[in-house]
Amino acid sequence: MPAIMPVESMRAALAAKAPDDVNGGYIEGYELRKLGGVPGVLTIQQRRDGAFRFVVWEGYVGRPQENRDVTLVLTPGPGRFEGTQAVLGAILDSVRLE
């Protein structure tokens, strides 16, 4: 990515887009959440008529000259999302990005 990548404005765009995605039915919900001290946007998404639900975190990591777009996707598999939310949360809490 170029050194002049406007990370703050890109992060703000992700956050601004999330409410529209909820209203449009593309995602179930969102939260501004840091992973390992790195700010990003966490969303809950569905696929295949709700059979698969995903937790997706998007953010930018690194020094200004070395920014990387990071997307983490977690899913317990079809029909298991409700029973594994605590585990998914623990996994997210354990993530460290450098």
Backbone as CSV, one residue per row, in Angstrom:
resi,resn,N_x,N_y,N_z,CA_x,CA_y,CA_z,C_x,C_y,C_z
1,MET,0.839,-1.175,0.000,0.000,0.000,0.000,0.884,1.237,0.000
2,PRO,0.434,2.286,-0.591,1.252,3.490,-0.616,1.436,4.087,0.779
3,ALA,2.558,4.766,0.962,2.865,5.370,2.261,1.860,6.443,2.640
4,ILE,1.207,7.033,1.671,0.270,8.123,1.982,-1.174,7.639,2.111
5,MET,-1.349,6.343,2.297,-2.688,5.789,2.436,-3.405,6.467,3.597
6,PRO,-4.575,7.027,3.368,-5.298,7.759,4.423,-6.030,6.795,5.366
7,VAL,-5.296,6.137,6.242,-5.847,5.099,7.106,-7.007,5.621,7.944
8,GLU,-6.857,6.772,8.541,-7.934,7.289,9.392,-9.216,7.513,8.606
9,SER,-9.106,8.050,7.399,-10.316,8.275,6.605,-10.891,6.952,6.105
10,MET,-10.045,5.974,5.831,-10.545,4.667,5.411,-11.251,3.967,6.564
11,ARG,-10.697,4.061,7.762,-11.329,3.487,8.951,-12.661,4.186,9.220
12,ALA,-12.690,5.496,9.070,-13.932,6.250,9.263,-14.982,5.846,8.235
13,ALA,-14.546,5.565,7.013,-15.484,5.134,5.968,-16.095,3.775,6.304
14,LEU,-15.290,2.863,6.846,-15.822,1.569,7.281,-16.889,1.761,8.350
15,ALA,-16.595,2.615,9.324,-17.536,2.869,10.415,-18.803,3.558,9.914
16,ALA,-18.654,4.478,8.976,-19.816,5.196,8.445,-20.688,4.289,7.582
17,LYS,-20.097,3.323,6.926,-20.832,2.412,6.044,-21.643,1.388,6.839
18,ALA,-21.188,1.025,8.013,-21.820,-0.041,8.794,-23.305,0.200,9.076
19,PRO,-23.728,1.390,9.528,-25.169,1.579,9.772,-26.004,1.388,8.498
20,ASP,-25.489,1.831,7.370,-26.200,1.635,6.107,-26.298,0.149,5.771
21,ASP,-25.240,-0.607,6.066,-25.263,-2.042,5.809,-26.275,-2.757,6.702
22,VAL,-26.436,-2.281,7.948,-27.451,-2.849,8.840,-28.840,-2.539,8.270
23,ASN,-29.068,-1.292,7.921,-30.372,-0.880,7.389,-30.695,-1.589,6.076
24,GLY,-29.688,-1.869,5.276,-29.878,-2.560,4.008,-29.980,-4.068,4.145
25,GLY,-29.777,-4.586,5.355,-29.877,-6.021,5.578,-28.638,-6.815,5.173
26,TYR,-27.533,-6.119,4.890,-26.302,-6.805,4.495,-25.562,-7.388,5.699
27,ILE,-25.697,-6.745,6.851,-25.090,-7.240,8.089,-26.133,-7.163,9.196
28,GLU,-25.941,-7.965,10.251,-26.869,-7.965,11.381,-26.566,-6.858,12.379
29,GLY,-25.286,-6.569,12.537,-24.890,-5.565,13.511,-23.414,-5.249,13.365
30,TYR,-23.000,-4.232,14.098,-21.592,-3.823,14.032,-21.184,-3.188,15.339
31,GLU,-19.878,-3.095,15.522,-19.298,-2.464,16.703,-17.917,-1.942,16.324
32,LEU,-17.598,-0.750,16.788,-16.224,-0.255,16.652,-15.438,-0.956,17.746
33,ARG,-14.430,-1.726,17.355,-13.725,-2.557,18.341,-12.241,-2.619,18.032
34,LYS,-11.454,-2.497,19.093,-10.004,-2.641,18.960,-9.630,-4.104,19.164
35,LEU,-8.718,-4.576,18.336,-8.113,-5.888,18.533,-6.630,-5.667,18.763
36,GLY,-6.173,-6.060,19.926,-4.772,-5.861,20.249,-4.365,-4.403,20.176
37,GLY,-5.277,-3.495,20.506,-4.986,-2.071,20.475,-5.165,-1.415,19.119
38,VAL,-5.536,-2.192,18.108,-5.717,-1.659,16.758,-7.206,-1.418,16.519
39,PRO,-7.613,-0.170,16.227,-9.032,0.108,15.997,-9.512,-0.491,14.678
40,GLY,-10.759,-0.930,14.690,-11.370,-1.479,13.490,-12.869,-1.563,13.651
41,VAL,-13.523,-2.205,12.700,-14.971,-2.364,12.709,-15.284,-3.857,12.709
42,LEU,-16.078,-4.281,13.688,-16.512,-5.665,13.826,-17.948,-5.753,13.331
43,THR,-18.236,-6.698,12.446,-19.595,-6.878,11.947,-20.016,-8.329,12.114
44,ILE,-21.331,-8.537,12.159,-21.903,-9.879,12.141,-22.655,-9.999,10.828
45,GLN,-22.310,-11.028,10.066,-22.869,-11.212,8.735,-23.469,-12.607,8.611
46,GLN,-24.401,-12.756,7.660,-25.012,-14.051,7.378,-24.767,-14.444,5.930
47,ARG,-24.726,-15.737,5.693,-24.622,-16.282,4.345,-25.554,-17.481,4.232
48,ARG,-25.883,-17.832,3.025,-26.722,-19.004,2.739,-28.007,-18.989,3.558
49,ASP,-28.778,-17.958,3.392,-30.075,-17.833,4.072,-29.971,-17.990,5.585
50,GLY,-28.910,-17.489,6.168,-28.745,-17.501,7.615,-28.128,-18.755,8.181
51,ALA,-27.826,-19.750,7.341,-27.233,-20.987,7.851,-25.839,-20.736,8.417
52,PHE,-25.101,-19.825,7.802,-23.770,-19.463,8.280,-23.792,-18.031,8.780
53,ARG,-23.301,-17.836,9.992,-23.133,-16.487,10.523,-21.652,-16.300,10.808
54,PHE,-21.152,-15.126,10.465,-19.736,-14.811,10.581,-19.531,-13.592,11.457
55,VAL,-18.410,-13.565,12.158,-17.909,-12.358,12.796,-16.748,-11.906,11.915
56,VAL,-16.802,-10.659,11.455,-15.770,-10.126,10.565,-15.215,-8.852,11.189
57,TRP,-13.889,-8.787,11.332,-13.227,-7.577,11.831,-12.335,-7.046,10.719
58,GLU,-12.444,-5.730,10.470,-11.605,-5.082,9.462,-10.880,-3.905,10.095
59,GLY,-9.605,-3.800,9.812,-8.813,-2.700,10.333,-7.517,-2.549,9.554
60,TYR,-6.705,-1.607,10.000,-5.432,-1.313,9.340,-4.332,-1.361,10.382
61,VAL,-3.258,-2.071,10.056,-2.171,-2.325,10.994,-0.868,-1.827,10.405
62,GLY,0.001,-1.321,11.279,1.351,-0.971,10.858,1.651,0.502,10.975
63,ARG,2.910,0.804,10.727,3.356,2.195,10.712,2.841,2.854,9.440
64,PRO,2.799,4.176,9.392,2.264,4.857,8.210,2.878,4.408,6.882
65,GLN,4.142,4.071,6.862,4.775,3.649,5.606,4.504,2.181,5.286
66,GLU,3.969,1.444,6.236,3.808,0.005,6.065,2.406,-0.480,6.431
67,ASN,1.386,0.307,6.198,0.028,-0.077,6.569,-0.420,-1.314,5.810
68,ARG,-1.145,-2.163,6.527,-1.725,-3.367,5.934,-3.203,-3.412,6.271
69,ASP,-3.993,-3.746,5.300,-5.416,-3.971,5.502,-5.562,-5.380,6.064
70,VAL,-6.229,-5.511,7.217,-6.395,-6.814,7.849,-7.881,-7.108,7.992
71,THR,-8.279,-8.288,7.552,-9.648,-8.756,7.720,-9.597,-10.128,8.375
72,LEU,-10.258,-10.255,9.521,-10.360,-11.537,10.219,-11.800,-12.014,10.113
73,VAL,-11.978,-13.272,9.769,-13.309,-13.857,9.636,-13.374,-15.091,10.529
74,LEU,-14.373,-15.117,11.412,-14.574,-16.256,12.309,-15.996,-16.778,12.148
75,THR,-16.139,-18.091,12.096,-17.457,-18.715,12.086,-17.348,-20.093,12.718
76,PRO,-18.318,-20.462,13.532,-18.292,-21.794,14.122,-18.908,-22.853,13.214
77,GLY,-19.444,-22.455,12.090,-20.093,-23.394,11.185,-21.600,-23.214,11.221
78,PRO,-22.299,-23.921,10.371,-23.744,-23.720,10.252,-24.495,-24.086,11.529
79,GLY,-25.366,-23.188,11.945,-26.247,-23.441,13.079,-25.609,-23.418,14.447
80,ARG,-24.343,-23.043,14.567,-23.656,-23.078,15.869,-23.299,-21.706,16.418
81,PHE,-23.709,-20.645,15.764,-23.272,-19.311,16.150,-23.735,-18.929,17.552
82,GLU,-25.011,-19.118,17.841,-25.566,-18.691,19.136,-24.830,-19.326,20.315
83,GLY,-24.509,-20.588,20.209,-23.872,-21.294,21.311,-22.383,-21.039,21.457
84,THR,-21.790,-20.336,20.503,-20.337,-20.141,20.548,-19.929,-18.668,20.625
85,GLN,-20.862,-17.799,20.911,-20.517,-16.371,20.958,-19.445,-16.067,21.994
86,ALA,-19.489,-16.719,23.157,-18.470,-16.475,24.187,-17.094,-16.925,23.700
87,VAL,-17.039,-18.047,22.997,-15.768,-18.549,22.474,-15.232,-17.601,21.405
88,LEU,-16.106,-17.165,20.502,-15.676,-16.219,19.466,-15.158,-14.926,20.094
89,GLY,-15.836,-14.439,21.132,-15.383,-13.244,21.833,-14.016,-13.445,22.473
90,ALA,-13.793,-14.614,23.074,-12.503,-14.919,23.694,-11.401,-14.980,22.643
91,ILE,-11.706,-15.541,21.489,-10.717,-15.590,20.408,-10.344,-14.172,19.972
92,LEU,-11.353,-13.333,19.778,-11.090,-11.952,19.378,-10.279,-11.211,20.437
93,ASP,-10.605,-11.443,21.698,-9.863,-10.785,22.786,-8.402,-11.223,22.844
94,SER,-8.104,-12.408,22.317,-6.731,-12.921,22.376,-5.876,-12.484,21.190
95,VAL,-6.492,-11.880,20.177,-5.752,-11.499,18.968,-4.807,-10.341,19.268
96,ARG,-3.586,-10.461,18.781,-2.586,-9.393,18.872,-2.090,-9.107,17.461
97,LEU,-2.144,-7.878,17.052,-1.702,-7.482,15.722,-0.492,-6.573,15.848
98,GLU,0.524,-6.841,15.058,1.737,-6.023,15.111,2.122,-5.596,13.715
